[in-house]
Amino acid sequence: MAIQVNMGASLMCTMGLAPGTLLVLPKNRVMAEGKPAANIMDNIPFVNILPFGMCKSPANPAVAAATAAALGVLTPMPCTPVVPAPWAPGAPTVLIANFPALNNTSKCMCAFAGVISITNPGCTKVMVP
């Protein structure tokens, strides 16, 4: 069984150079181990998903421009996550605010070719099927 994700979970992007954090607003009114529990719709950049330091993806326009200015040498630029879709797959049998609960096996995609995954779910005891 997977582990429920809650406020303060650690995230990592394959194109980011630093770990990020998941912020969960208490709007869903569901707590897990004393912190707000996440669902798959907690994917809003700069609200739920904080930047991952510097971005090294050539699909990011800022990185592409800096790399071109450096004569083709990959030049990372500040991360600006763009997440067009919710986390997947979530826990379809456990609903939080009418959406599947977010578990530690879920991933989401950044529009700049990064895959965002959960490295530390924030919970240690709450499991979801």
DSSP file (Angstrom, degrees, kcal/mol; ACC not computed):
  #  RESIDUE AA STRUCTURE BP1 BP2  ACC     N-H-->O    O-->H-N    N-H-->O    O-->H-N    TCO  KAPPA ALPHA  PHI   PSI    X-CA   Y-CA   Z-CA
    1    1 A M              0   0    0      0, 0.0     2,-0.1     0, 0.0     0, 0.0   0.000 360.0 360.0 360.0 149.1    0.0    0.0    0.0
    2    2 A A  E     -A  128   0A   0    126,-1.3   126,-2.4     1,-0.1     2,-0.4  -0.396 360.0-112.1 -87.3 166.3    1.1    3.5   -0.7
    3    3 A I  E     -A  127   0A   0    124,-0.3   101,-1.8    -2,-0.1   124,-0.3  -0.823  29.0-112.1-103.6 137.9    1.5    6.3    1.8
    4    4 A Q  E     -E  103   0B   0    122,-2.5   119,-0.6    -2,-0.4     2,-0.4  -0.373  29.3-134.6 -63.7 142.4   -0.7    9.4    2.0
    5    5 A V  E     +A  122   0A   0     97,-2.3    33,-2.5    33,-0.3    97,-0.3  -0.832  30.3 171.9-101.0 139.1    1.0   12.7    1.1
    6    6 A N  E >   -F   37   0C   0    115,-2.2     3,-1.4    -2,-0.4    31,-0.2  -0.770  41.8 -44.6-135.9-176.7    0.4   15.8    3.3
    7    7 A M  E 3  S+     0   0A   0     29,-2.1    16,-0.2     1,-0.2    -1,-0.1  -0.189 120.7  25.8 -51.7 132.4    1.6   19.3    3.8
    8    8 A G  E 3  S+     0   0A   0     14,-2.6    -1,-0.2     1,-0.2   114,-0.2   0.519  80.1 158.1  91.4   6.5    5.4   19.7    3.6
    9    9 A A  E <   -     0   0A   0     -3,-1.4    13,-2.4    13,-0.5     2,-0.4  -0.303  42.6-117.4 -61.9 147.5    6.1   16.7    1.5
   10   10 A S  E     -AB 120  21A   0    110,-2.3   109,-2.2    11,-0.2   110,-1.5  -0.737  33.1-169.8 -91.1 135.8    9.4   16.7   -0.4
   11   11 A L  E     -AB 118  20A   0      9,-2.4     9,-2.4    -2,-0.4     2,-0.3  -0.822   9.0-162.0-121.4 159.7    9.4   16.7   -4.2
   12   12 A M  E     -A  117   0A   0    105,-2.2   105,-2.8    -2,-0.3     2,-0.4  -0.993   5.2-155.0-143.0 138.2   12.0   16.3   -6.9
   13   13 A C  E >   -A  116   0A   0      5,-0.4     3,-0.9    -2,-0.3   103,-0.2  -0.908  20.2-135.0-110.2 139.9   11.9   17.2  -10.6
   14   14 A T  T 3  S+     0   0    0    101,-1.3    -1,-0.1    -2,-0.4   102,-0.1   0.733 109.7  41.7 -65.8 -20.7   14.1   15.4  -13.1
   15   15 A M  T 3  S+     0   0    0    100,-0.1    41,-2.5    42,-0.0    42,-0.3   0.457  99.9  91.2-103.6  -3.6   15.0   18.8  -14.7
   16   16 A G  B <   -G   55   0D   0     -3,-0.9    39,-0.2    39,-0.2    37,-0.2  -0.557  63.3-149.3 -91.2 157.8   15.4   20.7  -11.4
   17   17 A L  S    S+     0   0    0     37,-1.5    36,-0.2    35,-1.4    38,-0.1   0.464  78.8  39.1-104.5  -3.4   18.7   21.0   -9.5
   18   18 A A  S    S-     0   0    0     34,-1.4    -5,-0.4    36,-0.2    -2,-0.1  -0.961  88.6 -96.9-141.4 157.4   17.2   21.2   -5.9
   19   19 A P        -     0   0    0      0, 0.0    -7,-0.2     0, 0.0     2,-0.2  -0.357  38.0-152.6 -70.8 157.5   14.4   19.6   -4.0
   20   20 A G  E     -B   11   0A   0     -9,-2.4    -9,-2.4    32,-0.1     2,-0.4  -0.643   7.0-123.2-120.6-179.1   11.0   21.3   -3.8
   21   21 A T  E     -B   10   0A   0    -11,-0.2    29,-1.8    -2,-0.2     2,-0.6  -0.963  10.3-134.0-130.7 145.0    8.2   21.3   -1.3
   22   22 A L  B     -I   49   0E   0    -13,-2.4   -14,-2.6    -2,-0.4     2,-0.5  -0.879  19.0-161.7 -97.9 123.0    4.5   20.6   -1.6
   23   23 A L        -     0   0    0     25,-2.7     2,-0.5    -2,-0.6   -16,-0.1  -0.910   3.2-165.1-104.0 130.2    2.2   23.1    0.1
   24   24 A V        -     0   0    0     -2,-0.5   -17,-0.1    12,-0.1    24,-0.1  -0.962  13.1-140.7-118.5 117.6   -1.4   21.9    0.8
   25   25 A L    >   -     0   0    0     -2,-0.5     3,-0.8     1,-0.1     4,-0.1  -0.485  20.7-122.2 -73.2 146.4   -3.9   24.5    1.7
   26   26 A P  G >  S+     0   0    0      0, 0.0     3,-0.9     0, 0.0    -1,-0.1   0.185  81.8 111.4 -77.8  22.4   -6.4   23.5    4.5
   27   27 A K  G 3  S+     0   0    0      1,-0.2    70,-0.0     2,-0.1    -2,-0.0   0.756  70.7  57.8 -67.3 -25.2   -9.4   24.1    2.2
   28   28 A N  G <  S-     0   0    0     -3,-0.8    -1,-0.2     9,-0.2    69,-0.2   0.665  95.3-142.2 -81.1 -15.9  -10.2   20.3    1.9
   29   29 A R    <   +     0   0    0     -3,-0.9     2,-0.5     1,-0.2    -2,-0.1   0.768  58.6 123.9  61.2  29.7  -10.6   20.0    5.7
   30   30 A V        -     0   0    0      7,-0.2     7,-3.0     2,-0.0     2,-0.3  -0.986  43.3-162.1-120.8 128.1   -8.9   16.6    5.9
   31   31 A M  E     -K   36   0F   0     -2,-0.5     2,-0.4     5,-0.3   -25,-0.0  -0.824  10.7-167.9-111.3 148.1   -5.9   16.1    8.1
   32   32 A A  E >  S-K   35   0F   0      3,-3.2     3,-1.2    -2,-0.3   -25,-0.1  -0.958  81.4 -17.1-134.3 115.7   -3.3   13.3    8.0
   33   33 A E  T 3  S-     0   0    0     -2,-0.4    -1,-0.1     1,-0.2   -27,-0.0   0.860 130.1 -51.1  55.6  39.1   -1.0   13.1   11.0
   34   34 A G  T 3  S+     0   0    0      1,-0.2    -1,-0.2     3,-0.0    -3,-0.0   0.479 122.2  91.0  84.6   2.9   -1.9   16.7   12.0
   35   35 A K  E <  S-K   32   0F   0     -3,-1.2    -3,-3.2    87,-0.0    -1,-0.2  -0.905  89.0 -82.7-127.2 156.0   -1.3   18.3    8.7
   36   36 A P  E     -K   31   0F   0      0, 0.0   -29,-2.1     0, 0.0    -5,-0.3  -0.347  46.7-129.4 -59.4 133.5   -3.6   19.0    5.7
   37   37 A A  B     -F    6   0C   0     -7,-3.0   -31,-0.2   -31,-0.2     2,-0.2  -0.598  21.0-129.5 -85.2 146.1   -3.9   15.9    3.4
   38   38 A A        -     0   0    0    -33,-2.5    64,-2.2    64,-0.2   -33,-0.3  -0.632  17.5-165.8 -97.3 151.4   -3.3   16.3   -0.3
   39   39 A N  B >   -L  101   0G   0     62,-0.3     3,-2.0    -2,-0.2    62,-0.2  -0.765  44.0 -90.9-122.9 177.4   -5.4   15.2   -3.3
   40   40 A I  T 3  S+     0   0    0     60,-2.2    47,-2.0     1,-0.3    61,-0.1   0.671 120.3  65.0 -66.5 -15.3   -4.4   15.0   -7.0
   41   41 A M  T 3  S+     0   0    0     59,-0.2     2,-1.9    45,-0.2    -1,-0.3   0.440  70.8  98.2 -87.6   1.8   -5.6   18.5   -7.7
   42   42 A D    <   +     0   0    0     -3,-2.0    -1,-0.2     1,-0.2   -19,-0.1  -0.496  52.1 108.9 -83.2  67.9   -2.9   20.0   -5.4
   43   43 A N        +     0   0    0     -2,-1.9    -1,-0.2    40,-0.1    40,-0.2   0.127  32.3 133.4-131.2  18.2   -0.7   20.7   -8.5
   44   44 A I    >>> -     0   0    0     -3,-0.3     4,-3.2     1,-0.1     5,-2.0  -0.629  57.8-120.3 -81.2 122.4   -0.8   24.5   -8.9
   45   45 A P  B 345S+j   49   0E   0      0, 0.0     5,-0.2     0, 0.0    -1,-0.1  -0.323  93.6   8.0 -61.7 141.4    2.7   26.0   -9.5
   46   46 A F  T 345S+     0   0    0      3,-2.9     4,-0.1     1,-0.2    -2,-0.0   0.333 131.2  57.8  68.2  -5.1    3.9   28.5   -6.9
   47   47 A V  T <45S-     0   0    0     -3,-1.4    -1,-0.2     2,-0.2     3,-0.1   0.703 130.5   0.0-109.6 -55.7    0.8   27.7   -4.7
   48   48 A N  T  <5S+     0   0    0     -4,-3.2   -25,-2.7     1,-0.2     2,-0.7   0.801 132.7  49.9-101.2 -41.6    1.2   23.9   -4.1
   49   49 A I  B   <S-Ij  22  45E   0     -5,-2.0    -3,-2.9   -27,-0.2    -1,-0.2  -0.890  74.3-157.1-107.1 113.6    4.4   23.1   -6.0
   50   50 A L        -     0   0    0    -29,-1.8    30,-0.1    -2,-0.7   -39,-0.0  -0.500  33.4 -82.7 -85.8 157.6    7.3   25.4   -5.2
   51   51 A P        -     0   0    0      0, 0.0   -30,-0.2     0, 0.0    -1,-0.1  -0.103  28.3-132.7 -60.1 157.6   10.3   25.8   -7.7
   52   52 A F        -     0   0    0      1,-0.2   -34,-1.4   -32,-0.1   -35,-1.4  -0.334  45.2-105.4-106.3  46.9   13.2   23.4   -7.8
   53   53 A G  S    S+     0   0    0    -36,-0.2    26,-2.8   -37,-0.2     2,-0.3  -0.550  89.1   6.3  71.2-112.6   16.0   25.8   -7.7
   54   54 A M  E    S- H   0  78D   0     -2,-0.6   -37,-1.5    24,-0.3     2,-0.4  -0.801  70.8-136.1-107.0 148.2   17.5   26.0  -11.2
   55   55 A C  E     -GH  16  77D   0     22,-4.2    22,-1.7    -2,-0.3   -39,-0.2  -0.854  15.8-176.1-104.9 137.1   16.1   24.3  -14.3
   56   56 A K        +     0   0    0    -41,-2.5   -40,-0.1    -2,-0.4    -1,-0.1   0.191  43.1 123.4-114.1  14.9   18.3   22.5  -16.8
   57   57 A S    >   -     0   0    0    -42,-0.3     3,-1.6     1,-0.1     6,-0.3  -0.658  53.3-152.1 -82.7 124.5   15.6   21.6  -19.4
   58   58 A P  T 3  S+     0   0    0      0, 0.0    -1,-0.1     0, 0.0     6,-0.1   0.662  95.7  68.8 -65.7 -14.2   16.3   22.8  -23.0
   59   59 A A  T 3  S+     0   0    0     53,-0.4    54,-0.1     4,-0.1    -2,-0.0   0.661  78.3  92.7 -76.8 -15.8   12.5   22.9  -23.4
   60   60 A N  S <> S-     0   0    0     -3,-1.6     4,-2.7    52,-0.3     3,-0.3  -0.687  77.3-141.7 -76.9 122.7   12.3   25.8  -20.9
   61   61 A P  H  > S+     0   0    0      0, 0.0     4,-2.3     0, 0.0     5,-0.2   0.839 100.0  53.2 -57.5 -34.7   12.5   29.0  -23.0
   62   62 A A  H  > S+     0   0    0      2,-0.2     4,-2.2     1,-0.2     5,-0.2   0.908 111.6  45.1 -67.3 -40.6   14.7   30.8  -20.4
   63   63 A V  H  > S+     0   0    0     -3,-0.3     4,-2.6    -6,-0.3    12,-0.4   0.907 112.5  51.8 -67.8 -41.8   17.2   27.9  -20.5
   64   64 A A  H  X S+     0   0    0     -4,-2.7     4,-2.2    -7,-0.2    -2,-0.2   0.909 111.8  46.4 -61.6 -42.2   17.1   27.8  -24.3
   65   65 A A  H  X S+     0   0    0     -4,-2.3     4,-2.2    -5,-0.2    -1,-0.2   0.915 114.2  46.7 -67.4 -43.1   17.8   31.5  -24.5
   66   66 A A  H  X S+     0   0    0     -4,-2.2     4,-1.2     2,-0.2    -2,-0.2   0.876 112.6  50.6 -66.8 -36.5   20.6   31.4  -22.0
   67   67 A T  H  <>S+     0   0    0     -4,-2.6     5,-2.6     8,-0.2     6,-0.5   0.898 110.4  49.1 -67.4 -40.9   22.1   28.4  -23.7
   68   68 A A  H ><5S+     0   0    0     -4,-2.2     3,-1.4     1,-0.2    -2,-0.2   0.892 110.0  51.4 -64.2 -39.3   22.0   30.1  -27.1
   69   69 A A  H 3<5S+     0   0    0     -4,-2.2    -1,-0.2     1,-0.3    -2,-0.2   0.776 106.8  54.8 -68.7 -25.2   23.6   33.2  -25.6
   70   70 A A  T ><5S-     0   0    0     -4,-1.2     3,-1.1     3,-0.2    -1,-0.3   0.089 123.0-105.5 -94.2  22.2   26.4   31.0  -24.2
   71   71 A L  T < 5S-     0   0    0     -3,-1.4    -3,-0.2     1,-0.2    -2,-0.1   0.851  81.2 -42.5  58.1  39.7   27.1   29.5  -27.6
   72   72 A G  T 3 <S+     0   0    0     -5,-2.6     2,-0.6     1,-0.3    -1,-0.2   0.401  99.3 133.8  93.8  -2.8   25.5   26.2  -26.9
   73   73 A V    <   -     0   0    0     -3,-1.1    -1,-0.3    -6,-0.5    -3,-0.2  -0.734  67.6-108.7 -83.1 122.2   26.8   25.5  -23.4
   74   74 A L        -     0   0    0     -2,-0.6   -10,-0.1    -3,-0.1    -1,-0.1  -0.272  39.7-171.7 -54.0 121.8   23.8   24.4  -21.3
   75   75 A T        -     0   0    0    -12,-0.4    -8,-0.2    -2,-0.0    -9,-0.2  -0.923  14.3-140.6-123.0 103.8   23.0   27.2  -18.9
   76   76 A P        -     0   0    0      0, 0.0   -20,-0.2     0, 0.0     3,-0.0  -0.280  19.4-167.2 -62.5 148.2   20.5   26.5  -16.2
   77   77 A M  E     -H   55   0D   0    -22,-1.7   -22,-4.2     1,-0.1   -14,-0.1  -0.851  38.1 -64.9-129.7 166.0   18.0   29.2  -15.3
   78   78 A P  E     -H   54   0D   0      0, 0.0   -24,-0.3     0, 0.0     2,-0.2  -0.222  59.5-108.7 -56.3 139.4   15.6   29.7  -12.4
   79   79 A C        +     0   0    0    -26,-2.8   -26,-0.1     1,-0.0   -63,-0.0  -0.474  34.9 177.8 -72.0 133.4   12.8   27.1  -12.2
   80   80 A T        -     0   0    0     -2,-0.2   -30,-0.1   -28,-0.1    -1,-0.0  -0.781  24.4-145.3-132.3  89.2    9.3   28.1  -13.1
   81   81 A P        -     0   0    0      0, 0.0     2,-0.5     0, 0.0   -32,-0.1  -0.267  14.1-169.3 -61.1 137.8    7.2   25.0  -12.9
   82   82 A V        -     0   0    0    -38,-0.1    29,-3.3   -37,-0.0    30,-0.3  -0.951   6.6-179.0-126.9 107.9    4.3   24.7  -15.4
   83   83 A V        +     0   0    0     -2,-0.5    27,-0.2    27,-0.2   -40,-0.1  -0.879   8.3 175.6-115.0 100.2    2.0   21.8  -14.5
   84   84 A P        +     0   0    0      0, 0.0    -1,-0.1     0, 0.0    26,-0.1   0.640  64.6  40.4 -81.2 -14.3   -0.8   21.4  -16.9
   85   85 A A  S    S-     0   0    0     24,-0.4    24,-0.1   -42,-0.1     3,-0.1  -0.913  85.9 -99.5-134.5 158.2   -2.4   18.2  -15.5
   86   86 A P        -     0   0    0      0, 0.0    23,-0.2     0, 0.0   -45,-0.2  -0.125  52.5 -78.4 -68.6 170.3   -3.1   16.8  -12.0
   87   87 A W        -     0   0    0    -47,-2.0    21,-0.2   -48,-0.1   -47,-0.1  -0.352  61.6-111.1 -62.1 149.8   -1.0   14.2  -10.2
   88   88 A A  B    S-C  107   0A   0     19,-2.5    19,-2.8    -3,-0.1     2,-0.1  -0.996  72.7  -5.9-140.6 144.6   -1.5   10.7  -11.5
   89   89 A P  S    S+     0   0    0      0, 0.0   -49,-0.1     0, 0.0    17,-0.1  -0.979  73.6 170.7 -90.3 -18.7   -2.7    8.1  -10.6
   90   90 A G        -     0   0    0     13,-0.1    12,-0.2     1,-0.1    11,-0.1  -0.302  56.7 -58.8  76.7-171.6   -3.5    9.0   -7.0
   91   91 A A  E >   -M  101   0G   0     10,-2.4     3,-1.7     3,-0.3    10,-1.1  -0.869  48.6-169.4-112.0  96.0   -5.6    6.6   -4.8
   92   92 A P  E 3  S+     0   0G   0      0, 0.0    -1,-0.1     0, 0.0    -2,-0.0   0.675  83.0  55.2 -64.5 -17.8   -8.9    6.2   -6.6
   93   93 A T  E 3  S+     0   0G   0      1,-0.1     2,-0.5     8,-0.1    -2,-0.0   0.564 102.2  61.8 -91.8  -8.0  -10.6    4.4   -3.6
   94   94 A V  E <  S-     0   0G   0     -3,-1.7     7,-2.7     7,-0.1     2,-0.4  -0.968  72.2-163.9-120.4 117.0   -9.9    7.3   -1.1
   95   95 A L  E     -M  100   0G   0     -2,-0.5     2,-0.5     5,-0.2   -56,-0.0  -0.841  12.1-173.2-106.2 136.8  -11.4   10.6   -1.9
   96   96 A I  E >  S-M   99   0G   0      3,-3.3     3,-1.1    -2,-0.4   -56,-0.1  -0.981  85.1 -14.2-123.6 115.3  -10.5   14.0   -0.5
   97   97 A A  T 3  S-     0   0    0     -2,-0.5    -1,-0.1     1,-0.2   -68,-0.0   0.898 129.8 -55.6  56.1  43.4  -12.8   16.8   -1.5
   98   98 A N  T 3  S+     0   0    0      1,-0.2    -1,-0.2    -3,-0.0    -3,-0.1   0.601 121.8  97.3  67.1  15.5  -14.2   14.5   -4.3
   99   99 A F  E <  S- M   0  96G   0     -3,-1.1    -3,-3.3    -8,-0.0    -1,-0.2  -0.950  85.8 -87.8-127.4 151.9  -10.8   13.8   -5.9
  100  100 A P  E     - M   0  95G   0      0, 0.0   -60,-2.2     0, 0.0    -5,-0.2  -0.256  49.2-106.1 -57.2 141.9   -8.5   10.9   -5.4
  101  101 A A  E     -LM  39  91G   0     -7,-2.7   -10,-2.4   -10,-1.1     2,-0.5  -0.355  33.6-113.5 -65.3 148.5   -6.0   11.2   -2.5
  102  102 A L        -     0   0    0    -64,-2.2   -97,-2.3   -97,-0.3   -64,-0.2  -0.747  37.8-172.9 -87.2 126.7   -2.4   11.9   -3.4
  103  103 A N  B >   -E    4   0B   0     -2,-0.5     3,-1.7   -99,-0.2   -99,-0.2  -0.715  38.8-100.3-116.5 171.7   -0.1    9.0   -2.5
  104  104 A N  T 3  S+     0   0    0   -101,-1.8    14,-0.4     1,-0.3  -100,-0.1   0.542 116.4  59.4 -71.5  -6.2    3.7    8.7   -2.6
  105  105 A T  T 3  S+     0   0    0   -102,-0.2    -1,-0.3    12,-0.1     2,-0.1   0.506  82.7 107.5 -96.5  -4.9    3.7    6.8   -6.0
  106  106 A S    <   -     0   0    0     -3,-1.7    12,-0.6   -17,-0.1     2,-0.3  -0.351  47.1-173.0 -73.7 153.2    2.0    9.6   -7.9
  107  107 A K  E     -CD  88 117A   0    -19,-2.8   -19,-2.5    10,-0.1     2,-0.3  -0.940   8.5-161.3-138.3 159.7    3.8   11.8  -10.4
  108  108 A C  E     - D   0 116A   0      8,-2.0     8,-3.4    -2,-0.3     2,-0.4  -0.977  18.5-122.5-141.1 159.0    3.0   14.8  -12.5
  109  109 A M  E     - D   0 115A   0     -2,-0.3   -24,-0.4   -23,-0.2     2,-0.4  -0.772  10.4-142.5-103.9 142.0    4.6   16.4  -15.6
  110  110 A C    >   -     0   0    0      4,-3.1     3,-1.4    -2,-0.4   -27,-0.2  -0.792  24.6-124.5 -93.4 145.2    6.1   19.8  -16.0
  111  111 A A  T 3  S+     0   0    0    -29,-3.3   -28,-0.1    -2,-0.4    -1,-0.1   0.676 109.4  66.6 -64.3 -15.6    5.4   21.4  -19.4
  112  112 A F  T 3  S-     0   0    0    -30,-0.3   -53,-0.4     2,-0.1    -1,-0.3  -0.008 126.7 -93.8 -97.4  29.0    9.2   21.8  -19.7
  113  113 A A  S <  S+     0   0    0     -3,-1.4     2,-0.3     1,-0.3    -2,-0.1   0.511  82.6 133.2  78.9   9.9    9.8   18.0  -19.9
  114  114 A G        -     0   0    0     -4,-0.2    -4,-3.1  -100,-0.1     2,-0.6  -0.665  48.4-142.6 -90.3 148.5   10.4   17.4  -16.2
  115  115 A V  E     - D   0 109A   0     -2,-0.3  -101,-1.3    -6,-0.2     2,-0.5  -0.956  15.2-151.2-108.8 120.8    8.8   14.6  -14.2
  116  116 A I  E     +AD  13 108A   0     -8,-3.4    -8,-2.0    -2,-0.6     2,-0.3  -0.811  21.2 174.9 -96.6 126.2    7.9   15.6  -10.6
  117  117 A S  E     -AD  12 107A   0   -105,-2.8  -105,-2.2    -2,-0.5     2,-0.6  -0.829  33.4-109.5-127.5 166.3    7.9   12.9   -8.1
  118  118 A I  E     +A   11   0A   0    -12,-0.6  -107,-0.2   -14,-0.4  -109,-0.0  -0.857  29.4 174.6-100.2 119.8    7.4   12.6   -4.3
  119  119 A T  E    S+     0   0A   0   -109,-2.2  -108,-0.2    -2,-0.6    -1,-0.2   0.775  78.9  18.2 -95.1 -30.5   10.6   11.8   -2.4
  120  120 A N  E     -A   10   0A   0   -110,-1.5  -110,-2.3     1,-0.1    -1,-0.3  -0.913  67.0-158.2-141.3 112.1    9.2   12.1    1.2
  121  121 A P  E     -     0   0A   0      0, 0.0  -115,-2.2     0, 0.0  -112,-0.3   0.634  32.0-126.3 -70.6 -13.2    5.4   12.0    1.6
  122  122 A G  E    S+A    5   0A   0      1,-0.3     2,-0.3  -117,-0.2  -117,-0.1   0.028  84.4  85.8  90.4 -29.6    5.3   13.8    4.9
  123  123 A C  E     +     0   0A   0   -119,-0.6    -1,-0.3     1,-0.1  -120,-0.1  -0.722  46.5 178.0 -99.7 154.1    3.3   11.0    6.5
  124  124 A T  E    S+     0   0A   0     -2,-0.3    -1,-0.1    -3,-0.1   -91,-0.0   0.527  80.6  30.1-125.1 -17.9    4.7    7.9    8.0
  125  125 A K  E    S+     0   0A   0   -121,-0.1     2,-0.6     1,-0.1    -2,-0.0   0.692  91.6  89.8-117.9 -25.7    1.7    6.0    9.3
  126  126 A V  E     -     0   0A   0   -122,-0.1  -122,-2.5  -123,-0.0     2,-0.4  -0.669  55.3-174.1 -84.8 117.1   -1.4    6.8    7.1
  127  127 A M  E     -A    3   0A   0     -2,-0.6  -124,-0.3  -124,-0.3   -24,-0.0  -0.856   9.6-162.1-112.0 146.1   -1.6    4.4    4.2
  128  128 A V  E      A    2   0A   0   -126,-2.4  -126,-1.3    -2,-0.4   -34,-0.0  -0.977 360.0 360.0-126.3 140.8   -4.0    4.5    1.2
  129  129 A P              0   0    0      0, 0.0  -126,-0.1     0, 0.0    -1,-0.1   0.504 360.0 360.0 -72.6 360.0   -4.9    1.6   -1.1
